[in-house]
Amino acid sequence: MFIRSGAAALSGALALSALAVTTADADDGSGNIQVTQVVVNDGKSVVVGAITKKTITLSITVSDNSGIKDAYGWLYHGSIDNPDGFAGPGSEAPLTCTPVPGSVTASTCTASITIDPNAALINANAGTWHVWTSVDANDFDFVQKDSAGTFVMKRAAKLTADASPEPVAAGTTITIKGALTRANWGSGGTYGGYAGHSVKLQFRKAGTTAYTTVKTVTSGVGGAVNATATASVDGYWRWSFAGTSTTGSANATGDYVDVTAK
């Protein structure tokens, strides 16, 4: 377990939503200091690919009758006693605290955290993460929370789509193929097939903006998806994946099919 010192550590977690925590929830602390809100990544899930680093924002709102002196955070996955993943720096990370407008007691403390999928993550880290924080007030009250909030970090997904033959005569049956893959963290930038998940075949008529679901299939070996449909008008065919608790959503780029008169 982390031991409180004059500075605290920040270990990677993002909150799915803002949440209120009272001093009764504190793992350790003194006085009337309170953590009232924790927001990570603007309340959205954190989706990380296989190569590109992702920077997110951690925001913690705290209050004390004497005002807030400083705050620290650490985002982690697993147990506080034995975390198996972290986001951002692995050492103490101070947050920048700014008084809440119109308040003499509350401050919002923030930090930007960069996540490197090839430096600090493994595939097993996908799922729920925690925000550890420690905050000091001007009158020496303090609060430390092993899990001030939770959030979900997901592996990014990709989809491809290829419709053939094209062009085709109206009423012709076409085949739309593709593949659903997801990021392999810590693998040096690879994506692997994601089998056994529902993927929707969708169509958008040329000149419109909305896709309509035509049918749903299950991804196979290597994430392969395959379906047939009747081409009646010009338009775009794509595959769409809603995501899971550990994997982000994805839409393939629509493949345009030119339909000619019979």
N, C-alpha and C positions, 0 to 999 in steps of 0.2 A: 504494500500500500504506500501511496505517496505521503511523505511526512511534510507538514507545513513548515516553511521557512520564510525568511523575509521576502523572498521572491518565489513565484510559483511556476509550474511548468504547463505548457499548452500542448495537448496531444489530441490529434485530429478527429473531430466529429462535427457533423453538421446536423442541425435540427430540422426535422421535416416541417415543423411549425413552431410558432411562438408559443411559449408555455410559461405559466406563472408558478413560482416556487416560493414558499414562505420559509422563515427561519426555522420553523418546526421540522422542515425537511433537511436541514443542514446536517452534513456528516460531522462537521466540527465548526466551532465558532464561538463568538462572545458578543454580548451587547445586542443592540436592536437592528443590526445591519441585515438587509434582505436582498436576495436575488429575485427580481420580479418578472424578468423576461429573458429568454434565450432564443436567438434566431440565427440559424446558419443557412447560408446560401439563399437568403430572402425567403426562407420557408419552403424551398423546393428540394427534391431529392438531388443528390450529387451524382452525376453520371460521368464516369472517367473512361477515356479510351485507352488504347494500348501504347500510344506514343506521346501524344501531346500533354504537356503539363496543364493542370487546371487550377486557377486561382479563385478562391471563394472568400466570402466575408463571414466572420464570426462576430456577433453583436450580443453583448450582455448588458442588461439594464439593472442597476443596483441602487439601493437607497440606504441612507443612514442620517440620523438627525444632525450629525456634524459635517456631512458631506463625504464624498469618496476621494480617497488619496490615490490609490492605484489598484490595478487588477491584472491577473494573469490567467492564462488558459492553456489547455492541452487536449488534443483530440485523439481518441484511441478506440481500438476495436478489441473485443474480448473482455477479460476481467481486469479490474483496476490493479490487482496484485500481480497479474501476469499478462499484460497486453500483448497481442500478436500482430498489431498493425498500428501505424500512426500516420497523421497527415501534417505536413508542415515541419517546423524545426523539432528536433528531438531533445532540445534543452529548453530552459526557461524562456518564455515568450511574453513580454509585457503587452497589454492592450492599451490603446489610447483612449482616455476617458474624457468625455465632454459633458458638461452639465446639461440636463434636460431643460429646454427653454421654459422659463417661468417657475422653476423649482430650485430651492436652495439645498435640497437633500438628495436628489436623484441624479445619476449620471448614466450615460450610455457609453460603454467601453467596447471598442472594436479593434479588429486585427484582420489583415489579409493573409490568407493561408494558401500556399501553393502545394498542390499534390502532384507528385511525380510517380506515375504508375510503374516505372521500372526501378525505383529506388526504395520505396517504402511499402509497396502493396504486393499481396499474393492473392490468387483467386478466392481463397477461403475468407478473405476480408470483406467480401461483398455481403451487405446486409446492414444490420443495426450498429451504429457507432455511438459513442458517448462524448459529452463535453465535460471535462474536468476544469474547475475554476477555483481561484482563491482571490479574495478581495479584501482590501484594507480601508478602513475609514480614517478620517482625520483625528478622531478621538481614540484610535488604536483598537476599536472594535474590528473584528474580522470574521469572515465566513469562508469555509472551504467545503466544496461539494465534489464528491467522487463522480457523480452523474447529475449535473445541473440540467441536462437535457439530452435527448437522443435524436438521431437522424438516420437516414438510410443512404448508403453509398452503393451505387450500382455499376456494373460493368457495361460499357457502351455496346450497342448492337449495330449491325449493318445488314442491309438487304439489297439484293440485286434483282433486276427483272429484265427478261428478254422474251419478246413476243415474236412468233414466226408462224407461217411465212408472212412477208410484207413486201409490197402491197398485196391486197387480196380483194376478191370480188365480194360484194355484199352477200351475207348468208354463209360465208365460208367458216369452217371450224379452224381456229388457231390454237397454238399451244403456247402457254406462258410459263417459262421456267425461271428459277432464281435460287438463291441460297441465303439462309439466315446464319450469320456468324456473330460472335461476340468476342470482346477483348480478352486476351490472356495476359493478366497483369504479371509483371516481372519476367516476361518472356522475351523482351527486346523488341516488342512492337508487333506481335502477331495476333491474328484473329482466328478462332477455331469454330468449327461447325456446331450449331446449337439445335440438336434434334429433339423431337417429341413435343413440339409446341405449336399452338394454333397460329396460323398465319392467314390473313385475309387477302383474297384476290379482289382488286378494286379497279373500276373503270371511270374515266372522266371524259365526257364528250368534248370534242374540240370546240373552243369558244366559250367553255364554261369553267368554273373554278372548283366545283365540289366533286369529290370522288364518291362513288356508290359501291358498296360491297356486293360482289357477284357470287362468291362462294368462299368457304373456309376449308383449308386443308391442314394437315399436320406435317411439320418438317421431318424429313427423313435423315438418312445417313449423311453426315457432313453438312447437315442443315438444309439439304436440298428440298425445294418445293416445286410442284409441277401440277398444272391443271389445264383443261381445255375450255374454250368458250366460243360463242358465235360472234363474229365481227359483222356488225350491221351498219355502223357509221364510223367516220374518222374519230380517233380519240387516243387516249393514253391509258396504258395498262400498267399496274404496279402491284407490288406486294406490300402489306402493312402488318406490323407486329406491335401488339399493345404493351409488351414488356411484362416482367415478372417482379417478384420481390427483390431479386438480385441482379436483374438485367434491365437496361433501359429500353424504351420503345424505339421503333425504327420504321421508316418508310423508304421504299426504293424509289429511285428517280423513275418517273413514268416513261414507258417506252411507247413512242407514237406509232400507230398503225394506220396507214392510208387505205381507205376502203373505196373501191371503185364500183361503178354500176355493173350489174350482171351483163 
